[in-house]
Amino acid sequence: METVPLTGLEELDEHLDELVENPNIDLNDKLFDHVELQLTDANIPPLIPRFLPRLTTVLQQYQQDPAILASLSIKLLQPVSFTQILSLASEDSLIQALRSPAPSANILAMTVIEKASRTPADAAILSNMPLLVSDFVRRWLASPHVEVGQKGGIVLGNLLDIDCELPPPPPPSSSSDMSQAIVLRKSPGQGKLWRRIFSDRDIYRLILDICSGRHPDTAADERQLTLAQGRLLRILPRLAALSFHAVTRSDIPSPVPSHLTNGARAAYEENQRQRTADSLLHFAALRMVDRRDRLMHLSLVDFFEGFVSLMRPGLTEYSPYKVETVRALLREATTQDAELRAALLSLPDRIVPEEAEELRRWLREVLPGEAVRVGGGHE
């Protein structure tokens, strides 16, 4: 079957040349849309060297919302590897795109960074770009745009998956496909990106400061703070499933969250001095959220439900350390939170019946002494 020829390519060539010379002229949106709608897996490869270098040049200079430029670029980038892209776009240009106020530019940069999740070697290359990693993390947490936060969470999870040094778990024995959503790698990674994020003091403290309201991006913006906290809570169960030790151990102390003030802050600081463990999981689950904020408390309950369910044997590795850590975490979290305790105890009633008994056994282990619902009643 003959290939249908693309139309508008010559016109796009001329328009891109004009934009390279003068990036302030108006974009011909209809022309960009017309060409993009014709692109397929088969006809994209020869167009990459023809258009992508000039699109990159224009994007670096364009001062308006680059949505139409970013859309075509993302389409052309589909078959291009991370290392190939780095020959077209520098680390500085990606940082520039992440710092742009335009969400389309942020998502374009994150799409490029996501390419590093294809192989452990690419993830290791990314780990050697601390400024890029730092700006990516900041944009993920601090963007006011929901779509940017969602994209960043998916990208970070995929990157840390492919980079995880642990072997991938075996297929689940239950009917759940949850583990398939959290484990993509086929073999162990190099762990370099994990160390960059969890052991690099600047990047790790950036996460803590943004989510505690101690960073300029969130200190004076309550909505932005809740967005950042929600994004961290959503990704933590997946990270705990990938590397439980990484999220439960740290030698970098966490800051006092901004909602803990006056007497509450003093009590918190005294409690911190007595604590022998500090970690991203403990900070986010026990300290970060102001439980007086109804919506954030609901987000915290959702987090615990997802976290406890995902930590159960059969979905993630069983170990005495994990059991004791989860048990201690739940003990402290539920001590003065009856709503959270009730939500966890009723969780088996709200999942598919084939998994309910397995979850009940797990809750009995990590919530000892509690009555877990069985078939609508109590044990």
GUTI-996019 format. One record per residue: residue in three letters; x, y, z of N, C-alpha, C in turn. Coordinates in steps of 0.2 Angstrom, whole numbers, padded with zeros to 4 digits, always signed. Example, Ala and Ser with C-alpha at 12.3 -4.5 7.8 and 13.67 -1.06 7.14 Angstrom:
2
ala+0066-0028+0039+0062-0022+0039+0066-0016+0039
ser+0064-0011+0035+0068-0005+0036+0064+0000+0039
***
This chain:
379
met+0004-0006+0000+0000+0000+0000+0004+0006+0000
glu+0003+0011-0004+0007+0017-0005+0006+0021+0001
thr+0011+0025+0003+0011+0029+0009+0008+0036+0007
val+0003+0038+0010+0000+0045+0009+0005+0050+0010
pro+0007+0055+0006+0011+0060+0007+0009+0065+0012
leu+0013+0068+0016+0011+0073+0021+0011+0079+0017
thr+0006+0083+0019+0006+0090+0016+0008+0095+0022
gly+0010+0101+0019+0012+0107+0024+0019+0107+0026
leu+0023+0102+0024+0030+0101+0027+0034+0107+0024
glu+0033+0109+0018+0037+0115+0015+0035+0121+0019
glu+0029+0122+0020+0026+0128+0023+0029+0128+0030
leu+0029+0122+0034+0032+0122+0041+0039+0124+0041
asp+0043+0121+0036+0050+0123+0035+0051+0130+0035
glu+0047+0134+0031+0048+0141+0030+0046+0145+0036
his+0041+0142+0039+0038+0146+0046+0044+0145+0051
leu+0046+0139+0052+0052+0138+0057+0058+0142+0056
asp+0060+0143+0049+0065+0147+0048+0064+0154+0050
glu+0058+0156+0049+0056+0163+0051+0056+0164+0058
leu+0054+0159+0062+0054+0159+0069+0061+0159+0072
val+0065+0155+0069+0072+0155+0071+0075+0162+0070
glu+0074+0166+0065+0076+0173+0064+0073+0178+0069
asn+0066+0177+0070+0062+0181+0074+0057+0177+0078
pro+0059+0175+0084+0054+0171+0088+0048+0175+0091
asn+0048+0182+0089+0042+0186+0092+0037+0186+0087
ile+0037+0183+0081+0032+0183+0076+0026+0178+0078
asp+0020+0179+0076+0015+0175+0078+0016+0168+0075
leu+0014+0163+0079+0014+0156+0077+0008+0155+0072
asn+0009+0151+0067+0004+0148+0063+0001+0142+0066
asp-0004+0143+0071-0006+0137+0075-0009+0132+0070
lys-0013+0134+0065-0016+0129+0061-0011+0125+0057
leu-0006+0128+0055-0001+0124+0051+0003+0119+0056
phe+0004+0121+0062+0007+0116+0066+0002+0110+0068
asp-0004+0112+0069-0009+0107+0070-0010+0102+0064
his-0010+0105+0058-0011+0101+0052-0005+0096+0051
val+0001+0098+0052+0006+0093+0051+0006+0088+0057
glu+0005+0090+0063+0005+0085+0069+0000+0080+0068
leu-0006+0082+0066-0011+0077+0065-0010+0071+0060
gln-0005+0073+0055-0003+0068+0050+0003+0063+0052
leu+0006+0065+0058+0012+0061+0060+0010+0054+0063
thr+0013+0049+0061+0013+0042+0063+0019+0039+0065
asp+0019+0033+0068+0025+0030+0070+0030+0029+0064
ala+0027+0028+0058+0030+0026+0052+0034+0032+0049
asn+0030+0038+0049+0033+0044+0045+0037+0049+0050
ile+0037+0048+0056+0040+0052+0061+0048+0052+0060
pro+0051+0046+0060+0059+0046+0060+0062+0051+0055
pro+0060+0051+0048+0064+0055+0044+0063+0063+0045
leu+0057+0064+0049+0056+0071+0050+0059+0074+0057
ile+0062+0069+0061+0066+0072+0067+0072+0076+0065
pro+0076+0074+0061+0082+0079+0060+0080+0085+0056
arg+0074+0084+0052+0072+0090+0048+0069+0096+0053
phe+0065+0094+0058+0062+0099+0062+0064+0100+0069
leu+0066+0094+0072+0067+0095+0079+0073+0100+0081
pro+0078+0100+0078+0084+0105+0080+0081+0112+0079
arg+0077+0114+0074+0074+0121+0074+0069+0122+0079
leu+0065+0117+0081+0060+0118+0086+0064+0119+0093
thr+0069+0115+0094+0073+0116+0100+0075+0123+0100
thr+0078+0126+0095+0081+0133+0095+0075+0138+0096
val+0070+0137+0093+0064+0142+0094+0061+0141+0101
leu+0061+0135+0104+0058+0135+0111+0063+0138+0116
gln+0069+0139+0115+0074+0142+0119+0073+0149+0119
gln+0070+0152+0114+0070+0159+0113+0062+0162+0114
tyr+0058+0157+0113+0051+0160+0112+0048+0162+0119
gln+0045+0168+0119+0043+0171+0125+0036+0170+0127
gln+0032+0168+0122+0024+0167+0124+0023+0159+0126
asp+0017+0158+0127+0015+0151+0129+0017+0146+0123
pro+0022+0141+0124+0024+0137+0118+0020+0131+0117
ala+0014+0131+0119+0010+0125+0119+0010+0121+0112
ile+0009+0125+0107+0009+0122+0100+0016+0119+0098
leu+0021+0123+0100+0028+0121+0099+0030+0114+0103
ala+0028+0114+0109+0029+0109+0113+0025+0102+0111
ser+0019+0103+0109+0015+0098+0107+0018+0094+0101
leu+0021+0098+0096+0024+0095+0090+0030+0092+0092
ser+0034+0095+0096+0041+0092+0099+0040+0085+0102
ile+0035+0085+0107+0033+0079+0110+0032+0073+0105
lys+0028+0075+0100+0026+0070+0095+0032+0067+0092
leu+0037+0072+0090+0043+0070+0086+0048+0066+0091
leu+0047+0067+0097+0052+0064+0102+0051+0057+0103
gln+0045+0055+0101+0043+0048+0104+0048+0043+0102
pro+0051+0042+0097+0056+0037+0096+0063+0038+0098
val+0064+0044+0100+0071+0047+0102+0073+0045+0109
ser+0079+0042+0110+0082+0040+0116+0084+0046+0120
phe+0085+0045+0127+0087+0051+0131+0094+0053+0129
thr+0099+0049+0127+0105+0052+0125+0105+0055+0119
gln+0101+0053+0114+0100+0056+0108+0097+0064+0109
ile+0093+0064+0113+0090+0071+0115+0095+0075+0118
leu+0099+0073+0122+0104+0077+0125+0109+0080+0120
ser+0110+0077+0114+0114+0080+0109+0110+0086+0105
leu+0104+0086+0106+0100+0091+0103+0098+0097+0108
ala+0097+0095+0114+0095+0100+0120+0099+0099+0126
ser+0102+0104+0128+0107+0104+0133+0103+0104+0140
glu+0107+0102+0145+0104+0102+0152+0102+0109+0154
asp+0105+0114+0152+0103+0121+0153+0096+0122+0150
ser+0095+0120+0144+0089+0121+0140+0083+0117+0144
leu+0084+0112+0146+0079+0108+0150+0078+0111+0157
ile+0083+0114+0160+0081+0118+0166+0077+0124+0165
gln+0079+0127+0159+0075+0133+0157+0068+0131+0156
ala+0067+0126+0153+0060+0124+0152+0056+0122+0158
leu+0060+0119+0163+0057+0117+0169+0055+0124+0173
arg+0059+0129+0172+0058+0135+0176+0053+0140+0173
ser+0050+0138+0167+0046+0142+0163+0039+0142+0167
pro+0035+0148+0167+0029+0148+0170+0023+0144+0165
ala+0025+0142+0159+0021+0139+0155+0020+0131+0156
pro+0015+0128+0158+0015+0121+0159+0017+0117+0154
ser+0015+0119+0147+0017+0115+0142+0025+0114+0141
ala+0029+0120+0143+0036+0119+0143+0038+0114+0149
asn+0035+0115+0154+0037+0110+0160+0036+0103+0158
ile+0030+0102+0155+0028+0095+0153+0033+0092+0147
leu+0035+0097+0143+0040+0095+0137+0046+0093+0141
ala+0049+0097+0145+0055+0095+0149+0054+0088+0153
met+0049+0087+0156+0048+0081+0160+0047+0075+0155
thr+0044+0076+0149+0044+0071+0144+0051+0069+0142
val+0055+0074+0141+0062+0072+0140+0066+0068+0145
ile+0065+0071+0151+0068+0067+0157+0065+0060+0158
glu+0059+0059+0156+0056+0053+0157+0059+0048+0152
lys+0062+0050+0147+0066+0045+0143+0071+0041+0146
ala+0074+0044+0152+0079+0041+0156+0076+0035+0159
ser+0070+0034+0160+0067+0028+0163+0067+0022+0159
arg+0069+0023+0153+0069+0017+0148+0075+0012+0150
thr+0080+0014+0152+0086+0010+0154+0089+0012+0160
pro+0092+0007+0164+0096+0009+0170+0102+0014+0168
ala+0105+0013+0163+0111+0017+0161+0109+0024+0160
asp+0103+0025+0157+0100+0032+0156+0099+0035+0162
ala+0096+0031+0167+0094+0034+0173+0100+0036+0177
ala+0106+0032+0176+0112+0034+0179+0115+0040+0176
ile+0114+0041+0170+0116+0048+0167+0113+0053+0170
leu+0106+0053+0170+0102+0058+0173+0105+0060+0180
ser+0107+0055+0184+0109+0056+0191+0115+0060+0192
asn+0119+0060+0186+0125+0064+0186+0123+0072+0184
met+0117+0073+0184+0115+0080+0182+0111+0083+0188
pro+0114+0085+0194+0111+0086+0200+0106+0093+0199
leu+0109+0098+0195+0105+0104+0194+0098+0102+0191
leu+0098+0098+0186+0092+0096+0182+0088+0092+0187
val+0090+0087+0190+0086+0083+0195+0083+0088+0200
ser+0087+0093+0203+0084+0097+0208+0078+0101+0205
asp+0079+0104+0199+0074+0108+0196+0068+0104+0194
phe+0069+0098+0192+0063+0093+0191+0059+0092+0197
val+0063+0090+0203+0059+0089+0209+0055+0095+0211
arg+0059+0101+0211+0055+0107+0213+0049+0109+0208
arg+0050+0108+0202+0044+0109+0198+0038+0104+0199
trp+0040+0098+0200+0035+0093+0202+0031+0095+0208
leu+0034+0097+0213+0031+0098+0219+0028+0105+0219
ala+0031+0110+0216+0029+0117+0217+0025+0120+0211
ser+0024+0116+0206+0020+0119+0201+0013+0120+0203
pro+0010+0126+0201+0003+0127+0203-0002+0123+0198
his+0001+0120+0193-0003+0117+0188-0004+0109+0189
val-0010+0107+0190-0011+0100+0192-0008+0095+0187
glu-0009+0097+0180-0006+0092+0175+0002+0091+0176
val+0005+0097+0178+0012+0096+0179+0014+0092+0185
gly+0010+0093+0190+0011+0089+0196+0010+0081+0195
gln+0005+0080+0191+0003+0073+0189+0009+0070+0185
lys+0011+0074+0180+0016+0071+0175+0023+0070+0179
gly+0024+0075+0184+0031+0074+0187+0031+0068+0192
gly+0025+0066+0195+0024+0061+0200+0025+0054+0196
ile+0022+0054+0190+0023+0048+0186+0030+0047+0183
val+0033+0052+0181+0040+0052+0179+0045+0050+0184
leu+0044+0053+0190+0049+0051+0196+0048+0044+0198
gly+0042+0042+0198+0041+0035+0200+0044+0030+0195
asn+0043+0031+0189+0046+0027+0183+0054+0027+0184
leu+0056+0033+0185+0064+0034+0185+0066+0030+0191
leu+0063+0030+0197+0066+0027+0202+0065+0019+0202
asp+0059+0017+0198+0058+0010+0197+0064+0007+0193
ile+0065+0010+0187+0071+0007+0183+0077+0008+0186
asp+0078+0012+0191+0085+0013+0194+0086+0009+0200
cys+0080+0006+0203+0080+0002+0209+0085-0004+0209
glu+0090-0004+0214+0095-0009+0214+0092-0016+0215
leu+0086-0016+0218+0083-0023+0220+0080-0026+0214
pro+0080-0033+0214+0077-0037+0209+0070-0036+0209
pro+0066-0036+0203+0059-0035+0203+0056-0041+0206
pro+0050-0039+0209+0047-0045+0213+0043-0050+0208
pro+0042-0056+0210+0038-0060+0206+0031-0058+0205
pro+0028-0061+0200+0021-0059+0198+0017-0060+0204
pro+0012-0056+0206+0007-0057+0212+0004-0064+0211
ser+0003-0067+0217-0001-0073+0218-0009-0071+0218
ser-0011-0065+0220-0018-0064+0220-0020-0061+0213
ser-0026-0059+0213-0029-0057+0207-0028-0049+0206
ser-0025-0046+0211-0023-0039+0210-0018-0038+0205
asp-0019-0032+0201-0013-0030+0196-0010-0024+0199
met-0010-0023+0206-0007-0017+0208+0000-0017+0207
ser+0003-0022+0209+0011-0023+0208+0013-0021+0201
gln+0009-0023+0196+0011-0022+0189+0011-0014+0188
ala+0007-0011+0192+0007-0003+0190+0013+0000+0194
ile+0016-0003+0198+0022+0000+0202+0029-0003+0200
val+0029-0009+0197+0035-0012+0195+0036-0012+0187
leu+0040-0009+0184+0041-0009+0177+0048-0012+0175
arg+0053-0012+0180+0059-0015+0178+0059-0022+0177
lys+0064-0025+0173+0065-0032+0172+0071-0035+0175
ser+0075-0030+0177+0081-0032+0181+0083-0026+0185
pro+0088-0028+0190+0090-0022+0195+0093-0017+0191
gly+0092-0011+0194+0096-0005+0191+0102-0003+0195
gln+0105+0003+0194+0111+0005+0197+0110+0008+0204
gly+0104+0011+0205+0103+0014+0212+0106+0021+0212
lys+0109+0024+0207+0112+0031+0207+0107+0036+0208
leu+0101+0036+0205+0097+0041+0206+0093+0041+0212
trp+0092+0035+0215+0090+0035+0222+0095+0038+0227
arg+0101+0037+0226+0106+0040+0230+0107+0048+0229
arg+0106+0050+0223+0105+0057+0221+0100+0060+0225
ile+0094+0057+0225+0088+0061+0228+0088+0060+0236
phe+0090+0054+0238+0089+0052+0245+0095+0054+0249
ser+0101+0054+0246+0107+0056+0250+0111+0062+0248
asp+0108+0065+0243+0111+0072+0241+0107+0077+0246
arg+0110+0080+0250+0107+0084+0256+0103+0090+0253
asp+0106+0093+0247+0102+0099+0244+0095+0096+0241
ile+0095+0091+0238+0089+0089+0235+0084+0086+0240
tyr+0087+0082+0244+0082+0079+0249+0079+0085+0254
arg+0083+0089+0256+0081+0095+0260+0076+0099+0256
leu+0077+0100+0249+0072+0103+0245+0065+0100+0246
ile+0065+0094+0245+0058+0090+0246+0055+0092+0253
leu+0059+0091+0258+0057+0092+0265+0055+0099+0266
asp+0059+0104+0263+0057+0111+0264+0051+0113+0261
ile+0050+0111+0254+0044+0113+0251+0038+0110+0254
cys+0038+0104+0256+0032+0100+0259+0031+0102+0266
ser+0036+0106+0270+0035+0108+0276+0032+0115+0277
gly+0032+0119+0271+0031+0126+0271+0037+0130+0273
arg+0043+0127+0272+0049+0131+0274+0053+0133+0268
his+0049+0133+0262+0053+0135+0256+0049+0141+0253
pro+0052+0145+0249+0048+0151+0247+0042+0149+0242
asp+0043+0144+0239+0037+0142+0234+0031+0140+0238
thr+0031+0138+0245+0025+0136+0248+0024+0140+0255
ala+0029+0144+0257+0029+0147+0264+0023+0152+0264
ala+0021+0155+0259+0016+0160+0259+0010+0158+0255
asp+0010+0152+0253+0004+0150+0249+0001+0143+0251
glu-0004+0144+0255-0007+0138+0258-0009+0133+0253
arg-0012+0135+0247-0014+0131+0242-0008+0127+0239
gln-0003+0130+0238+0003+0127+0235+0006+0122+0239
leu+0006+0124+0246+0008+0119+0251+0004+0112+0251
thr-0002+0113+0251-0007+0107+0251-0006+0103+0244
leu-0005+0106+0239-0003+0103+0232+0003+0099+0233
ala+0008+0102+0236+0015+0099+0236+0014+0093+0241
gln+0011+0094+0247+0010+0088+0251+0006+0082+0248
gly+0001+0084+0245-0003+0079+0241+0001+0075+0236
arg+0005+0078+0233+0010+0075+0228+0015+0070+0231
leu+0017+0072+0236+0022+0068+0240+0018+0062+0243
leu+0012+0063+0246+0009+0057+0248+0007+0052+0243
arg+0005+0055+0237+0003+0050+0232+0008+0046+0229
ile+0015+0048+0229+0020+0044+0227+0023+0039+0232
leu+0023+0041+0238+0026+0037+0243+0025+0030+0244
pro+0018+0028+0243+0017+0021+0243+0021+0017+0238
arg+0021+0020+0232+0025+0017+0227+0032+0016+0228
leu+0035+0022+0231+0042+0022+0232+0044+0017+0238
ala+0039+0016+0243+0040+0011+0248+0040+0004+0246
ala+0036+0003+0241+0035-0004+0237+0042-0005+0234
leu+0045+0000+0231+0051-0001+0227+0057-0002+0231
ser+0058+0002+0236+0063+0002+0241+0061+0004+0248
phe+0059-0001+0252+0056+0001+0259+0062+0004+0263
his+0068+0002+0262+0073+0004+0267+0075+0012+0265
ala+0074+0013+0259+0076+0020+0256+0071+0025+0259
val+0065+0024+0260+0060+0029+0262+0059+0029+0270
thr+0062+0024+0273+0061+0023+0280+0068+0024+0284
arg+0073+0026+0281+0079+0028+0284+0083+0034+0281
ser+0085+0038+0286+0089+0044+0283+0093+0047+0289
asp+0098+0050+0287+0102+0054+0292+0102+0061+0292
ile+0097+0063+0287+0096+0070+0286+0089+0072+0290
pro+0090+0076+0295+0084+0078+0299+0079+0082+0296
ser+0073+0081+0297+0067+0085+0294+0066+0091+0297
pro+0064+0096+0294+0062+0103+0297+0055+0102+0301
val+0054+0107+0305+0048+0108+0308+0043+0110+0303
pro+0037+0107+0302+0032+0109+0297+0029+0116+0300
ser+0027+0120+0295+0025+0127+0297+0019+0127+0301
his+0015+0122+0301+0009+0122+0305+0010+0121+0312
leu+0016+0118+0314+0017+0117+0321+0021+0123+0324
thr+0017+0127+0327+0019+0134+0330+0018+0134+0338
asn+0022+0139+0341+0021+0140+0348+0022+0134+0352
gly+0017+0133+0356+0018+0127+0361+0018+0120+0357
ala+0014+0120+0352+0015+0114+0348+0021+0113+0345
arg+0025+0118+0342+0031+0117+0340+0036+0115+0345
ala+0036+0118+0351+0041+0116+0356+0040+0108+0358
ala+0033+0106+0358+0032+0099+0360+0035+0095+0354
tyr+0034+0097+0348+0036+0093+0342+0044+0093+0342
glu+0047+0098+0344+0055+0098+0344+0057+0094+0349
glu+0054+0094+0355+0056+0089+0360+0055+0082+0358
asn+0049+0081+0355+0048+0074+0352+0054+0072+0347
gln+0056+0076+0343+0061+0075+0338+0067+0073+0341
arg+0069+0077+0347+0075+0075+0350+0075+0068+0353
gln+0069+0065+0355+0069+0059+0357+0068+0053+0352
arg+0067+0055+0346+0066+0050+0341+0073+0048+0339
thr+0073+0041+0337+0079+0038+0335+0080+0037+0328
ala+0074+0038+0324+0073+0037+0317+0070+0043+0314
asp+0072+0045+0308+0069+0050+0304+0070+0048+0297
ser+0064+0049+0294+0064+0047+0287+0059+0051+0283
leu+0059+0050+0276+0054+0053+0272+0047+0051+0274
leu+0047+0044+0275+0040+0041+0276+0037+0044+0283
his+0041+0044+0288+0039+0046+0295+0037+0053+0294
phe+0041+0057+0291+0040+0064+0290+0033+0066+0287
ala+0032+0062+0281+0026+0064+0278+0020+0061+0281
ala+0021+0055+0284+0015+0051+0287+0013+0054+0294
leu+0018+0057+0298+0016+0058+0305+0017+0066+0306
arg+0021+0069+0302+0023+0076+0304+0020+0082+0299
met+0020+0080+0293+0020+0085+0288+0013+0088+0288
val+0007+0084+0288+0001+0087+0287-0003+0090+0293
asp-0006+0095+0292-0010+0099+0298-0017+0095+0298
arg-0018+0091+0302-0024+0087+0302-0030+0091+0304
arg-0029+0097+0306-0035+0101+0306-0038+0104+0300
asp-0034+0103+0294-0036+0104+0288-0040+0098+0285
arg-0046+0099+0284-0051+0093+0283-0049+0089+0277
leu-0047+0093+0271-0046+0090+0265-0039+0087+0265
met-0034+0090+0269-0028+0086+0269-0028+0080+0274
his-0032+0080+0279-0033+0074+0283-0036+0069+0279
leu-0041+0070+0275-0044+0065+0270-0038+0062+0265
ser-0034+0067+0263-0028+0064+0259-0024+0060+0263
leu-0023+0062+0269-0018+0057+0273-0021+0050+0274
val-0028+0050+0276-0031+0044+0276-0031+0040+0270
asp-0032+0043+0264-0031+0040+0258-0024+0037+0257
phe-0019+0041+0259-0012+0038+0259-0011+0032+0263
phe-0014+0032+0269-0013+0026+0274-0016+0020+0271
glu-0022+0021+0268-0026+0015+0265-0022+0012+0260
gly-0019+0016+0255-0015+0014+0250-0009+0011+0252
phe-0005+0014+0257+0001+0012+0259+0000+0005+0263
val-0004+0004+0267-0005-0002+0271-0007-0007+0266
ser-0012-0006+0262-0014-0011+0257-0008-0014+0253
leu-0004-0009+0250+0002-0011+0246+0007-0014+0250
met+0008-0013+0256+0014-0016+0260+0012-0023+0262
arg+0006-0026+0261+0004-0033+0263+0008-0038+0259
pro+0009-0044+0262+0013-0049+0259+0009-0051+0253
gly+0013-0053+0248+0010-0055+0242+0011-0050+0236
leu+0011-0043+0239+0012-0038+0234+0019-0035+0235
thr+0022-0035+0241+0028-0033+0242+0032-0038+0246
glu+0038-0037+0247+0042-0042+0251+0041-0042+0258
tyr+0040-0047+0261+0039-0048+0268+0045-0048+0272
ser+0046-0044+0278+0052-0044+0282+0050-0042+0289
pro+0053-0045+0294+0052-0042+0301+0053-0035+0301
tyr+0058-0032+0298+0059-0025+0298+0053-0021+0296
lys+0050-0023+0290+0045-0020+0287+0039-0020+0292
val+0037-0026+0295+0032-0027+0299+0032-0022+0305
glu+0038-0022+0308+0039-0018+0314+0039-0011+0312
thr+0041-0009+0307+0041-0002+0305+0034+0001+0303
val+0030-0003+0300+0023-0002+0298+0019-0002+0305
arg+0020-0007+0309+0016-0007+0315+0018-0001+0319
ala+0024+0001+0320+0026+0007+0324+0023+0014+0321
leu+0023+0014+0314+0020+0020+0311+0012+0020+0312
leu+0009+0015+0311+0002+0015+0312+0000+0016+0320
arg+0004+0013+0324+0003+0015+0331+0003+0022+0333
glu+0008+0025+0330+0008+0033+0332+0003+0037+0328
ala+0002+0034+0322-0003+0038+0317-0010+0038+0320
thr-0012+0032+0323-0019+0031+0325-0021+0032+0332
thr-0015+0034+0336-0016+0035+0343-0022+0040+0345
gln-0021+0046+0341-0026+0051+0342-0030+0053+0336
asp-0031+0048+0332-0035+0049+0325-0040+0043+0324
ala-0045+0044+0328-0050+0038+0327-0053+0037+0320
glu-0053+0043+0316-0056+0042+0309-0051+0038+0305
leu-0045+0039+0306-0040+0035+0302-0040+0028+0304
arg-0041+0026+0311-0041+0019+0313-0047+0016+0311
ala-0053+0019+0311-0059+0016+0308-0059+0015+0301
ala-0055+0020+0297-0055+0018+0290-0050+0012+0288
leu-0045+0011+0292-0041+0006+0291-0044-0001+0293
leu-0048-0001+0298-0051-0007+0300-0057-0009+0296
ser-0060-0004+0292-0065-0006+0287-0063-0007+0280
leu-0056-0006+0279-0053-0007+0273-0055-0013+0269
pro-0054-0019+0273-0056-0025+0269-0063-0026+0266
asp-0068-0022+0269-0074-0022+0267-0075-0018+0260
arg-0070-0014+0258-0070-0010+0253-0066-0012+0247
ile-0063-0018+0247-0059-0020+0241-0062-0026+0239
val-0059-0029+0233-0062-0035+0230-0062-0041+0235
pro-0068-0045+0235-0068-0050+0240-0062-0055+0240
glu-0059-0056+0234-0054-0061+0234-0048-0059+0238
glu-0047-0052+0239-0041-0050+0243-0043-0048+0250
ala-0049-0048+0252-0051-0045+0258-0048-0049+0264
glu-0048-0056+0264-0046-0060+0269-0038-0059+0270
glu-0035-0059+0265-0027-0058+0265-0026-0051+0268
leu-0030-0046+0267-0029-0039+0270-0031-0039+0277
arg-0036-0043+0279-0038-0044+0286-0032-0047+0290
arg-0029-0052+0287-0023-0055+0291-0018-0050+0292
trp-0016-0046+0287-0011-0041+0287-0013-0036+0292
leu-0019-0034+0292-0021-0028+0297-0020-0031+0304
arg-0022-0037+0305-0021-0040+0312-0014-0041+0314
glu-0010-0041+0309-0002-0041+0311+0000-0034+0313
val-0002-0029+0309+0001-0023+0310-0003-0018+0314
leu-0009-0020+0316-0014-0017+0321-0016-0022+0326
pro-0011-0024+0330-0013-0030+0335-0018-0027+0340
gly-0022-0032+0342-0027-0030+0347-0033-0027+0344
glu-0033-0025+0338-0039-0022+0335-0044-0027+0332
ala-0050-0026+0332-0055-0030+0329-0056-0028+0321
val-0054-0033+0317-0055-0031+0310-0061-0034+0307
arg-0065-0030+0303-0072-0033+0301-0071-0039+0297
val-0076-0044+0298-0076-0050+0294-0083-0051+0292
gly-0084-0050+0285-0091-0051+0283-0096-0046+0285
gly-0094-0040+0287-0099-0035+0289-0100-0035+0297
gly-0097-0040+0300-0097-0040+0308-0090-0038+0311
his-0089-0040+0317-0082-0040+0320-0080-0046+0323
glu-0073-0047+0323-0071-0053+0326-0071-0052+0333
***
